[in-house]
Amino acid sequence: MHRFIDEKERLAIFYKIRGAAITVEQNLGPFLIEKYYELAFVQELKASGFDVKQQVAIPTFYKGHPLGLELVADLIVDDDIIIELKATKKMETSYVRQLLTYMRLMRIHHGLIVNFGISYISRYGIKPFILTDFDTNMNVKTDFRDKFGVEVFIDE
């Protein structure tokens, strides 16, 4: 079971991850494909002391039976945070649903979408999420921001 990180620790971790993303953006610039950002971002995260796993397979099941297909999480940091990387002009709702699905299936409470395709990544390109209930219907629209601005998804 993955641990639930307290607010102070989460803020410190997210701040370090954000710093690594900003460094990558400043060094690589815009308009590259996602894979370039991923490779550079992994280097920055590891240099910051994080354990990083890339392209982690997430098995899928139906009624307890494996479907034989796997989803793939871009990065998992310290076994406690899923990072979904993008390099597109805008954030899409589907990216949020994708990340929340990965978090639910892997039973990981914390996730980030990092979009290197958005200008001013520090302001608009990084979205943190917390999933408090793994059995939540992913169509639920209830969400709120905690005191650090992190979107928290809960069951109604």
Protein Blocks (a to p, Z undefined) as FASTA:
>chain_A
ZZdddfklmmmmmmmmmmmmmmmmmmnoghiafklmmmmmmmmmmmnopacdehiacddd
eehiaehiacddfbdchhlaccdddddfbdcfklmmmmmmmmmmnopabdcdddfkbghk
llmmpccdddfbfkbcfkbcbdcddfkopacdddZZ
